[in-house]
Amino acid sequence: MARCATGLDRLAAGEADVVALVRGRRIGLVAHPASVDSRLVHAKDVLVRAGAKLCALFGPEHGYGGEAQDMIGVAELRDAETGAQIRTLYGASEAELSPKREWLEGLDAIVIDLQDVGSRYYTFVWTAALVLRAAAAAGVETIVLDRPNPLGGEVVEGAPQRSGYRSFVGLYDVAVRHGMTIGELALMVRDLVKLDASALRVVEMRGWARALHFGETELPWVLPSPNMPTPETALVYPGGCLIEGTNLSEGRGTTRPFEVWGAPFVDGRALAEAVRGPGAQLRALTFEPTFHKHAKQRCGGVQVHVTDARALRSYELYLRALAQVRAQAGDAFRWRTETYEYVSDRPAIDLLTGGPEFRAAVDSGDAGALERVLETEAAGAARFALERSAWLRYG
């Protein structure tokens, strides 16, 4: 077995107290392609082998099978092997993010086994939160099979959202790089919404310490979403996802999304020379996305190479890089104003950073204003690092 045993690994190993949670019970499963044990056996099969009566399957954003691109509604299907209905928890409207009450009828428990990537905007943790709330209202127990935070659990970056800036890229106020597992976040949500303790059971991992990055767990990496190909992608994602709030290509349509990014109007060499940060080096390059923003166009930009995962602070690095692109590109650069994760009345960058301060500072062209924003972000992260301690379960 791997150095780290996930909650699913413990179930697959036949640990009696874990098996007792599902054996003979009518179970719904929230999962995606990365819901596998250390031998790459999917959670669906592990549950059946453990004696669960698998009655329903649920898929988060990108779908149960992980086929859909970002912000694409997913159709409902039926699982060919079990005959269970595959329900989508990412539809055409915000109301479709939670399971319908009738979907939960007859279930004894709903099992959540989702690999998160450690950033506030990665929506799987919020799907888990909404499932927990809906299940509790229906009198159904939620069981979270916990998994590692690929970024480790020690470093926290980026302040929690400010009032009025909650969305599906941040339903509850947490730091951008929160340093928590999906199980710990579920415990936080349970307490914040004052659910009974019996509404949630977290099957904790064995062998995971907060200092461990994913590569040190000895677990296999499976893409949890189409544009998260490697653990290194997860390392840069706290900063890389910010590019979604602009008209820059975040590298969708390349083999290294969020690491490779730019636009036809970006001077990659000037950008790489101007932006420095610990744990990473920016290398100028040109690329042509095969789809998504600037598809089939030659783009200038950079690739962010991680040189020291423990030193890397990708959120600040990408904030500085976006400010530099804004200054260099002028009016060719713009903030995304199209609907983003069901929100159309605020720019996407404000939802991602948790408020309007960064955008306002960058648009002002005042370097001092940007530094003040970065100081505020660091102070907010430090406060959250203390506030989260009530829900931490590993070391």
C-alpha positions as CSV (number, residue, x, y, z in Angstrom):
1,M,0.0,0.0,0.0
2,A,1.1,3.6,-0.6
3,R,2.7,5.6,2.1
4,C,-0.6,7.4,2.6
5,A,-3.9,5.4,2.9
6,T,-6.9,7.4,1.8
7,G,-10.4,6.8,3.3
8,L,-11.1,4.7,0.2
9,D,-8.0,2.7,0.7
10,R,-9.1,1.9,4.3
11,L,-12.5,0.7,2.9
12,A,-10.7,-1.4,0.2
13,A,-8.4,-2.9,2.9
14,G,-11.5,-4.2,4.7
15,E,-11.1,-2.2,7.9
16,A,-14.1,-3.4,9.9
17,D,-15.2,0.0,11.3
18,V,-15.1,1.5,7.8
19,V,-16.8,-1.4,6.1
20,A,-19.5,-1.2,8.7
21,L,-20.4,2.3,7.5
22,V,-21.6,0.9,4.1
23,R,-22.2,-2.9,4.2
24,G,-25.8,-3.7,3.6
25,R,-26.8,0.0,3.3
26,R,-28.4,1.8,0.4
27,I,-25.6,4.1,-0.8
28,G,-25.3,7.1,-3.1
29,L,-21.8,7.9,-4.4
30,V,-20.4,11.3,-5.4
31,A,-17.3,10.6,-7.4
32,H,-15.2,11.4,-10.5
33,P,-12.3,9.7,-12.4
34,A,-9.8,10.3,-9.6
35,S,-12.0,8.5,-7.0
36,V,-9.7,5.5,-7.0
37,D,-7.7,3.6,-4.4
38,S,-4.0,3.1,-4.4
39,R,-4.4,0.2,-6.8
40,L,-6.5,2.4,-9.2
41,V,-9.8,0.6,-8.4
42,H,-12.7,3.0,-8.6
43,A,-14.8,3.8,-5.5
44,K,-17.9,2.3,-7.2
45,D,-16.2,-1.1,-7.3
46,V,-14.7,-0.8,-3.8
47,L,-18.2,0.0,-2.4
48,V,-19.8,-3.0,-4.1
49,R,-17.1,-5.3,-3.0
50,A,-17.6,-4.0,0.6
51,G,-21.2,-5.1,0.4
52,A,-22.8,-1.7,-0.2
53,K,-26.1,-1.5,-2.1
54,L,-25.1,1.1,-4.7
55,C,-28.3,2.9,-5.7
56,A,-27.3,6.2,-7.2
57,L,-24.2,7.9,-8.6
58,F,-23.5,11.7,-8.7
59,G,-21.0,13.6,-10.7
60,P,-19.6,17.1,-9.9
61,E,-18.4,19.7,-12.4
62,H,-16.8,18.0,-15.4
63,G,-19.1,15.0,-14.8
64,Y,-18.8,11.6,-13.1
65,G,-16.6,10.5,-16.0
66,G,-14.7,13.7,-16.1
67,E,-15.3,14.4,-19.8
68,A,-16.7,17.9,-19.7
69,Q,-14.7,21.1,-20.0
70,D,-15.1,24.0,-17.5
71,M,-18.5,25.5,-16.9
72,I,-20.2,23.0,-19.2
73,G,-23.5,21.5,-18.0
74,V,-23.4,17.7,-17.8
75,A,-26.1,15.4,-19.0
76,E,-27.5,12.6,-16.9
77,L,-26.7,9.0,-17.8
78,R,-27.1,5.5,-16.4
79,D,-24.2,3.3,-15.3
80,A,-24.0,0.3,-17.5
81,E,-22.6,-2.0,-14.8
82,T,-24.8,-1.2,-11.8
83,G,-27.8,0.2,-13.6
84,A,-27.7,3.1,-11.1
85,Q,-28.7,6.5,-12.4
86,I,-25.8,9.0,-12.8
87,R,-27.1,12.4,-11.6
88,T,-25.4,15.6,-12.4
89,L,-24.5,18.1,-9.7
90,Y,-23.5,20.7,-12.3
91,G,-26.3,21.8,-14.5
92,A,-27.5,24.9,-16.4
93,S,-28.4,26.9,-13.3
94,E,-27.2,27.5,-9.8
95,A,-30.2,25.6,-8.4
96,E,-28.9,22.4,-10.1
97,L,-25.7,22.4,-8.0
98,S,-27.5,20.6,-5.1
99,P,-29.1,17.1,-5.3
100,K,-32.9,17.1,-5.4
101,R,-34.6,15.7,-2.4
102,E,-36.2,13.0,-4.4
103,W,-32.8,11.8,-5.5
104,L,-31.9,11.1,-1.9
105,E,-35.1,9.3,-1.0
106,G,-34.5,5.7,0.1
107,L,-30.8,6.2,0.7
108,D,-29.2,5.3,4.0
109,A,-26.0,7.3,3.3
110,I,-24.3,9.3,0.6
111,V,-20.5,8.7,0.2
112,I,-18.3,11.5,-1.1
113,D,-14.9,10.5,-2.6
114,L,-13.5,13.5,-4.5
115,Q,-9.9,14.5,-5.1
116,D,-9.6,18.2,-4.4
117,V,-6.6,20.3,-5.4
118,G,-6.3,22.7,-2.5
119,S,-7.6,26.0,-4.0
120,R,-10.8,27.8,-3.0
121,Y,-12.0,28.0,-6.6
122,Y,-11.9,24.3,-7.3
123,T,-15.5,23.5,-7.1
124,F,-15.5,19.9,-5.8
125,V,-15.3,21.0,-2.1
126,W,-18.4,23.2,-2.6
127,T,-20.3,20.3,-4.3
128,A,-19.4,18.3,-1.2
129,A,-20.8,21.1,1.0
130,L,-24.0,21.3,-0.9
131,V,-24.5,17.5,-0.8
132,L,-23.9,17.5,2.9
133,R,-26.5,20.2,3.5
134,A,-29.1,18.5,1.2
135,A,-28.5,15.1,2.7
136,A,-28.8,16.4,6.3
137,A,-32.1,18.1,5.4
138,A,-33.3,14.7,4.0
139,G,-32.2,12.8,7.0
140,V,-29.4,11.0,5.1
141,E,-25.9,10.5,6.6
142,T,-22.9,11.9,4.6
143,I,-19.7,9.9,4.6
144,V,-16.6,11.6,3.3
145,L,-13.7,9.4,2.4
146,D,-10.8,11.8,2.9
147,R,-8.0,12.4,0.5
148,P,-4.7,14.4,0.6
149,N,-4.5,18.1,-0.2
150,P,-2.0,17.9,-3.0
151,L,-0.4,21.2,-1.8
152,G,0.1,19.9,1.7
153,G,-1.6,21.4,4.7
154,E,0.8,23.9,6.1
155,V,0.9,26.9,3.8
156,V,-2.0,29.2,3.5
157,E,-2.3,31.9,0.8
158,G,-4.8,34.6,0.0
159,A,-7.5,36.2,2.2
160,P,-11.0,34.8,2.5
161,Q,-13.7,36.5,0.5
162,R,-15.1,39.8,1.5
163,S,-18.9,40.3,2.0
164,G,-20.9,40.0,-1.2
165,Y,-18.3,37.9,-3.1
166,R,-19.3,34.3,-2.3
167,S,-20.1,32.1,-5.3
168,F,-19.5,28.5,-6.5
169,V,-15.8,29.4,-6.6
170,G,-16.1,30.1,-2.8
171,L,-19.3,29.3,-1.1
172,Y,-17.8,29.8,2.4
173,D,-15.1,32.2,3.5
174,V,-11.8,30.4,3.2
175,A,-8.3,31.3,2.1
176,V,-7.4,30.8,-1.6
177,R,-4.9,28.2,-0.7
178,H,-6.6,26.8,2.3
179,G,-4.3,24.0,3.3
180,M,-7.3,21.8,4.3
181,T,-8.5,18.4,3.2
182,I,-12.0,17.9,1.8
183,G,-12.9,16.1,5.0
184,E,-11.7,19.0,7.1
185,L,-13.7,21.5,5.0
186,A,-16.8,19.3,5.3
187,L,-16.4,19.4,9.1
188,M,-16.1,23.2,8.9
189,V,-19.3,23.5,6.8
190,R,-21.1,21.2,9.2
191,D,-20.3,23.4,12.1
192,L,-20.9,26.7,10.3
193,V,-24.4,25.8,9.3
194,K,-25.0,24.1,12.7
195,L,-25.8,20.6,11.4
196,D,-26.0,17.8,14.0
197,A,-22.7,16.0,14.4
198,S,-24.3,12.7,13.3
199,A,-25.0,14.2,9.8
200,L,-21.3,13.7,8.8
201,R,-18.8,11.0,9.2
202,V,-15.2,11.6,7.9
203,V,-13.1,8.5,7.3
204,E,-9.7,10.0,7.9
205,M,-6.5,9.0,6.1
206,R,-3.7,7.1,7.6
207,G,-0.1,8.2,7.0
208,W,-0.8,11.7,5.8
209,A,1.0,14.6,7.4
210,R,0.4,18.3,6.7
211,A,3.9,18.7,5.3
212,L,3.4,16.2,2.5
213,H,2.8,17.3,-1.1
214,F,1.1,14.8,-3.4
215,G,4.3,13.3,-4.8
216,E,5.4,12.3,-1.4
217,T,2.2,10.3,-0.6
218,E,3.1,7.5,-3.2
219,L,-0.5,7.6,-4.4
220,P,-1.2,7.5,-8.1
221,W,-2.3,10.8,-9.7
222,V,-5.4,10.6,-11.8
223,L,-6.8,13.7,-13.5
224,P,-9.6,15.0,-11.3
225,S,-10.7,17.3,-14.1
226,P,-9.7,17.6,-17.8
227,N,-7.2,20.5,-17.2
228,M,-5.4,19.2,-14.1
229,P,-3.0,16.7,-15.7
230,T,-0.3,16.6,-13.1
231,P,0.4,17.4,-9.4
232,E,2.6,20.3,-10.7
233,T,-0.5,21.8,-12.3
234,A,-2.2,21.8,-8.9
235,L,0.8,23.5,-7.4
236,V,0.4,26.5,-9.7
237,Y,-3.4,26.5,-9.7
238,P,-3.9,28.9,-6.7
239,G,-2.4,31.5,-9.0
240,G,-3.1,30.0,-12.4
241,C,-6.9,30.0,-12.0
242,L,-6.9,33.8,-11.7
243,I,-6.2,33.9,-15.5
244,E,-9.8,32.7,-16.0
245,G,-10.8,36.2,-14.8
246,T,-9.1,37.8,-17.9
247,N,-9.0,37.5,-21.7
248,L,-5.7,35.7,-21.5
249,S,-5.5,32.0,-22.4
250,E,-4.9,30.0,-19.2
251,G,-3.5,27.3,-21.5
252,R,-6.6,25.2,-22.0
253,G,-6.0,23.5,-25.4
254,T,-2.4,22.9,-24.5
255,T,-0.8,20.0,-22.6
256,R,0.1,22.1,-19.6
257,P,-2.8,24.4,-18.7
258,F,-2.3,27.0,-15.9
259,E,1.5,26.5,-16.3
260,V,1.5,27.7,-19.9
261,W,-0.5,30.9,-20.4
262,G,-0.6,34.1,-22.4
263,A,-2.3,35.8,-25.4
264,P,-1.5,37.1,-28.9
265,F,-0.7,40.5,-27.3
266,V,1.6,39.3,-24.6
267,D,5.4,39.8,-24.7
268,G,6.5,36.7,-23.0
269,R,10.2,37.7,-22.8
270,A,9.4,41.0,-21.1
271,L,7.0,39.3,-18.7
272,A,9.5,36.6,-17.7
273,E,12.2,39.2,-17.1
274,A,9.9,41.4,-15.0
275,V,8.3,38.8,-12.7
276,R,10.2,36.9,-10.1
277,G,9.1,34.8,-7.2
278,P,10.4,32.1,-4.9
279,G,10.1,28.5,-6.0
280,A,9.4,29.2,-9.7
281,Q,10.9,30.5,-12.9
282,L,9.0,32.0,-15.8
283,R,10.2,31.0,-19.2
284,A,9.1,32.9,-22.3
285,L,7.5,30.8,-25.1
286,T,4.9,30.9,-27.9
287,F,2.0,28.5,-28.1
288,E,-1.2,27.8,-30.0
289,P,-4.2,26.6,-28.0
290,T,-6.2,24.0,-29.9
291,F,-9.5,25.2,-28.3
292,H,-10.9,27.7,-25.8
293,K,-9.6,31.3,-25.7
294,H,-7.4,32.4,-28.6
295,A,-7.9,29.0,-30.2
296,K,-5.7,28.4,-33.3
297,Q,-3.9,31.7,-32.7
298,R,-0.2,32.2,-32.0
299,C,0.1,33.4,-28.4
300,G,3.1,34.9,-26.6
301,G,3.4,34.0,-23.0
302,V,5.2,32.1,-20.4
303,Q,5.5,28.7,-18.8
304,V,5.8,28.7,-15.0
305,H,8.4,26.1,-14.0
306,V,8.2,25.0,-10.4
307,T,11.7,24.8,-9.0
308,D,10.9,24.4,-5.3
309,A,7.4,23.3,-4.4
310,R,7.8,24.2,-0.7
311,A,8.9,27.7,-1.5
312,L,6.4,28.4,-4.2
313,R,3.7,31.0,-3.5
314,S,1.8,30.8,-6.7
315,Y,-1.1,33.1,-5.7
316,E,1.2,36.1,-5.2
317,L,3.3,35.2,-8.2
318,Y,0.3,35.2,-10.6
319,L,-1.2,38.4,-9.1
320,R,2.1,40.2,-9.8
321,A,2.2,38.6,-13.3
322,L,-1.3,39.8,-14.2
323,A,-0.5,43.3,-13.0
324,Q,2.6,43.2,-15.2
325,V,0.6,42.1,-18.3
326,R,-2.0,44.8,-17.6
327,A,0.7,47.4,-17.6
328,Q,2.4,46.1,-20.7
329,A,-0.6,45.3,-22.8
330,G,-2.8,48.3,-22.1
331,D,-6.3,48.2,-23.6
332,A,-5.6,44.8,-25.3
333,F,-5.9,43.3,-21.8
334,R,-9.3,43.1,-20.2
335,W,-11.1,41.6,-17.3
336,R,-13.7,38.9,-17.9
337,T,-17.2,40.3,-17.6
338,E,-19.1,37.4,-19.1
339,T,-21.1,35.1,-16.8
340,Y,-18.7,33.1,-14.6
341,E,-19.9,30.2,-12.5
342,Y,-23.5,31.4,-12.6
343,V,-22.6,35.0,-11.6
344,S,-23.0,37.9,-14.1
345,D,-23.1,41.0,-12.0
346,R,-19.5,41.1,-10.9
347,P,-16.2,40.5,-12.8
348,A,-14.9,37.0,-12.5
349,I,-11.6,38.3,-11.1
350,D,-13.4,39.7,-8.1
351,L,-15.0,36.4,-7.4
352,L,-11.7,34.6,-7.6
353,T,-9.7,37.1,-5.4
354,G,-12.7,37.5,-3.1
355,G,-13.3,41.2,-3.7
356,P,-12.6,44.2,-6.0
357,E,-9.4,45.4,-4.4
358,F,-6.9,43.6,-6.7
359,R,-8.6,44.7,-9.9
360,A,-8.9,48.3,-8.7
361,A,-5.3,48.4,-7.7
362,V,-4.1,47.0,-11.1
363,D,-6.3,49.3,-13.1
364,S,-5.0,52.3,-11.1
365,G,-1.5,51.6,-12.2
366,D,-0.3,52.5,-8.7
367,A,2.4,50.0,-7.7
368,G,2.0,51.1,-4.1
369,A,-1.7,50.1,-4.2
370,L,-0.8,46.7,-5.5
371,E,1.6,46.2,-2.6
372,R,-1.0,47.2,-0.1
373,V,-3.4,44.6,-1.6
374,L,-0.8,41.9,-1.3
375,E,-0.1,42.9,2.3
376,T,-3.9,42.6,3.0
377,E,-4.1,39.3,1.3
378,A,-1.2,37.9,3.4
379,A,-2.8,39.2,6.6
380,G,-6.1,37.6,5.8
381,A,-4.4,34.3,5.0
382,A,-2.6,34.4,8.4
383,R,-5.9,35.0,10.2
384,F,-7.6,32.1,8.4
385,A,-4.6,29.8,9.2
386,L,-5.5,30.3,12.9
387,E,-9.3,30.2,12.4
388,R,-9.2,26.8,10.6
389,S,-7.5,25.0,13.5
390,A,-10.7,23.8,15.0
391,W,-11.3,21.6,12.0
392,L,-7.8,20.2,11.4
393,R,-7.5,16.5,11.8
394,Y,-3.9,15.7,10.8
395,G,-1.0,16.7,13.0
